[in-house]
Amino acid sequence: MAGRGDLEGSQARVSVPPAPPILLASVSPQRRAILEQLDLPFEVAPPEYEESATGSDPAKIVLERAAGKARSVGSGRDCPVLGVDTEVVVDGEILGKPVGAAEAEAMLERLSARTHEVISGLCLLTSSWEELRHETTQVTFRPLTARDLAHYVGSGEWENRAGGYAIQGLGASLVQRIEGDYLNVVGLPAALLIRLLAQRFPGTYGFG
């Protein structure tokens, strides 16, 4: 007859199958860093998607782009696929990424002493279902002087950044307040992703 110690040892030896890696349809180092921070297993697959979404609703645009990225690499995959698109929006207009220092400065000057939105579309899909959601974070900049603008633009950090700044870097010095998910501003709505993983894969990734 097995004793209590034997049963406990047997239970301790039960192996838990590893969680399947999430396939990230993005080459963004910020998004990779967030998944690493959340201790989520993942692999990277550059999306084969041309960002051609048009329209006047920023939320619909980022949702369409996120879905396009995920679908472009998700065909026939058994693991969950993640696509994300993030934009900075002010007065209902997507600012995009500045093409030069002058445009970066103009964007930052426009955001000075104002609240803008960072909107992300997120698509999580498998071969049998698809979740498509969006997340919005409110970001308020402090009043920026000409010296502030020159210092930040001179850093070069604005390059390839939506809205012309990176909140996880020197761009934090521009911000007075945020309301919502900070990591959404960095580039991936982490709270939303965790909720979806908890609902769709309870316990698999440590959530739910």
N, C-alpha and C positions, 0 to 999 in steps of 0.2 A: 504494500500500500504506500503510495507516494505521500511524503510528508509535505508540510506547508512550504518549507524551504525549497523542495524540489519543484513545487508548483510555481512559486515565485520566480525561480530560475528559468523555468520553461517559458513563462510569460515574458520575461526580460529578453529571451532569445528570439521572440517573434519579430520578424523583420517587416518593416513598413516599406512598401514599394516606393521608389523615388517619384516625385512629382514630374510629370512631363514638362519639358522646357517650353516656355512661351516663345513663339516665333515673332520677333520684333521686326515689323516692316518699316525700318528706319535706320539711317546711318548716323543719327544724332548722338554725339557723345553725352549730351545732357540726359537724354532718355535712357541710355545704357547705364549711366551713373545712378539714376533714380531706381532702376530695377535692381541694381546691385545693392543699393542702400536698403531696399525692402527685402533683401535676401531671397529674391525670386530667381529660379533657374530660367535662363533664356538663351536663345540663339538669334543672330542677326541675319536678316535677308533684305538686301537693298530692294525697295519697291520698284516695280516696272510700271510706273504710273506718271502720266503727264498731268500736272496740276492745271486743269483747264476749266475748273468750276467757275461759273459766273452767276451774277444776281446781286440783289441789294440786301439780302439777309445774311449777315456774317455767320450766324449759327448754322444755317443750312449749308453754307460754303465749306466750313471746316468739317461738318459731318460728311459731306460728299467726298471731300479729299481724304479723310480718315478711312472711309469705306473703300475708296479706290485703291489706297495703298495696301490695306489688308487683303482685299480680294485679289490684287495682282500677284501676291505670293502664296495665297492660301489654298489654291486649287489642289485637291487630293491630299491635303495634310491631315494627319491624325491629331496633332497637337494644337492648342489654341493659338490663334494668330492675332497680333495686336497692331492696329494702325492708329496713328495719332496725327492731328494737324492743329497747330496753335497760331493764333493771330492776335495782334494788338489792335483794338478798335477804339476810336474816339469820334464822337458826334455821328455814330453809326457808320463810320468809314474805316475800312481796313487799311492800316498804314503800310503793311508789308515790310520788306527789308530794304534799307537805304542802299542806293547804288554808288554813293560817294560820300565824302566827308560833309559837303555842303548840305546834302539831303538829310544826313544824320542829324546835323545841327538844327535844321529846320524842324524835324520831327520832335526832337527833344524840347525845343523852344515851344512848340505847340502843346506838349504835354506838361510844361512847367506850371506849377500851382493848380493843377487840375486833376480830376479823377477820370481814369480811363478803364476800359475793360480788357482783360485777357481771356479770350474764349478759345477753348479746345474742343475739338470733336474727337471722340474715341470710338473705335470699332473693335470689338472682340468677337471673333468668330471661330467656329469649328466646321466640320463637314456637315453637321446637322442643324446648327442654329447660328444666329447672328444677333449681337447686342450693339446698338448704335445709340450713343448718348453724347451730351455735351455738358461742359462745366464752365462757369464764369467766375472770375476773381476780379474784384475791384481794386485798382492800384491808384494811390494818390501821390503825385510828385510834390516835393517842396518847391517853393519859388527858386528858379535857377537864374543865377547871374550870368553875365557874359563870360566871366572867369570860370564859373562852373562848367559852362558849355564847352569852352575851349579846352579845359582840363580833360573832360571826359572824351570829347571827340579826338583829342590828341592821343589818348590811350589806345585807340584802334579797337577797343572792345565792341564797338557798335557793328563791326563788320559781320555780315551774315546773321544779324539778329533782328527778329521781328520787332518793329517799333524803334529800333536803333539802340537797344540797351539790353544788358544781361543782369538780372537782379541777383544772381548768385555770385557775381564778381563785383567790380568797382561800381556797377550800376546800383548796388544797394545804397550808395551814398546819395542817390537822387530821390529815393523813396521816403515819403513821410509816413505812409500808412497803407496797409493792405487789409482787405476784407475777403476772406475765403481761403482756398487752398494755395499755400505758398508754392508748392511744387508744381502746381498748374502753371504758374508764371515762369518757372524754370523750363517747362516744356512737356510735362506729363501730368495729367490730373490723377495723382496717386490715390486720393481718397475714393474717387469714383472707381478706379480700377480695383481697389481692394474690395469694395462693396460688390462688384460684379463677380470677382473670384470667389467671395464668400457665398454668394447665391448659387453660382453655377458649379462650383467645385468645393463644397463645404468640407473643410479640414484638409484638403489636398495640398494647399499651399500655406497652411497654418492659420487660415482665417475661416470664420464661420463655424 
